[in-house]
Amino acid sequence: DFDFTSPEDRSPGPKIPPLSDYTVRWTGRIAARNTETYTFYAAADDGVRVWINHKLIIDDWTAHSLKQFSSRFTFKAGVQYVFKCEYLETNGGGALVYLYWESPHQPKQFVPEDAFFYPLPSDEEELTDDKAPY
C-alpha cells in the first residue's frame, strides 16, 4: 500500500522529482496461510501489473484516476511463489497503488508484510521472462 501524493512523499525516491512520470517494480516471493483460492485486488491511480508464479493476474498499464482490478490465484499453504508487481505513474496528479487479498478464511485486507519474502538468487533471472502482452 503506497501513497506517493502526500507533500512529504511526492515520489518513490529522492532522485525522482515530484509529479514526474516513473515506474516502480517490487519483486520477491509470496505465501498464503491457507490452501485455497485468493482474490487479489489492485487499486491504482495509473497502471498496475501483478504476476504470481509467472502468471500475469492483473494487467492495466494505462493512465487513469484511482481504479480497482481483481483476479484470483490458488495457493498451497506455506508455499512461496515468485511475485512481481509493477506500478506506472504518469501525467502527474494522484500516485497511489494498493494491493489487497481475501479468501474464504481470510477477510479482505492489505496483503500483510509477513506474506512477502526476499527473492531467491535465481528469481531475478526468471522474472525477466515475465512479459505483458503489449
N, C-alpha and C positions, 0 to 999 in steps of 0.2 A: 504494500500500500504506500504509494508515493504521491505526494502533492508538491509540485515544484512551483506553486503560484504564490506562496506566502512571501512577503517582502524580503525576509532574510534567507529565503531558499528558492530564488528565482531560476535556478538552473541545477543540473545534477552534479556540477563540479566547478571549482574555482576558475578554470581556464575556459569555460563555456559562458559567453556573455548572456545576460538575462534576455529573454524574449527572442533568442536565436533559434534556428532550426537545428535539431540534433536527433540522434538515435541512442538508445540505451539497450544493452544486452545483459541479461542475467543468466548464468549457467550453473549447473550443479546437478544434484540428484534430489529426488523427492520420494517420500514413502508415506503410506497411509497406515493407520492402526487397524483398519478392518478390511477384510476381503469382501469387496462389494464395488458396485459402480458408483462413482462420484460424479456429480455435476459440477463443472467449473464455470465460474462467471468471471469475465474480464470486463471491467468498466474502464474506459479510457477517453480522454479528450485528445483525439487524433488516433493514430494507428497502434494496433497491438496484435502480436502473434504469439501463440503458445504451442510448444512441442512437448510431448511426453513420449519417451522411448521412441523417438524419431517419427512420431505421428503428429502431424500438424492438426491440432484440435480446435484452435481458434485462429482465424485469419482475417484481419481487417487492416489494411495498410493505406488508409485514406485520411484526409483532413476532415474533421467534424467536431462538433461540440460533444460533451460527455454522452457516451452511448454504452450500453451493456450488451455483451455477447455471451453465449453459453455453448457448452459442449460436454460430452461425457467421456470418462475413461474408467476402465475397470482395473482395480488394484488387487494385488495379493498382499495380505497384511505383512508389514515389515520389509517387503522387498523394495530396494532402492531402484528407481527408474531414472534414466537420463532426462534432464529437464532443461528447457531453454525458453526464455520469454524475451521478446523484443518489443520496444516501445518507440514510437515515432512522434516527435513534437515538431509541428510546422505552423507557420503563419502567426506566431506569437499567441497571446491570449492564454487560455487555460492550458495547464500542463499537469494532467492527472492520470494515474494508472493504478487500478486496484485489482487484486486477484482474490476471489472467494472460492469456497467449495462447500458442498453439502452431500450427504449420503443418507441412507435410511437410519444409520446410527450416529450421524454427525450433523447437528444443526448448521445452517448457513453461517459461515464466519470467514474472516480473512484467513488465508492459508497460514497457519502458525509457523513461526521461525523454526520450531523443533521438527517440522516436517521436511525441512531442507537440509541437505548435506553438501559438503565440499565435493567437487568433481574428482574423479579418479584421473590419473595422468593420461590415460587413453581417451577420455571423454572429449577433450577439445578437438582432437582429430576427427573423431566420429561425428561431432556436431557440425563440422564443416560440410558434411554430406546432406544436412537438413536444408532443403530449399523450399521456398514458397513457389507457388505455381506461376508467378509473374515477377 
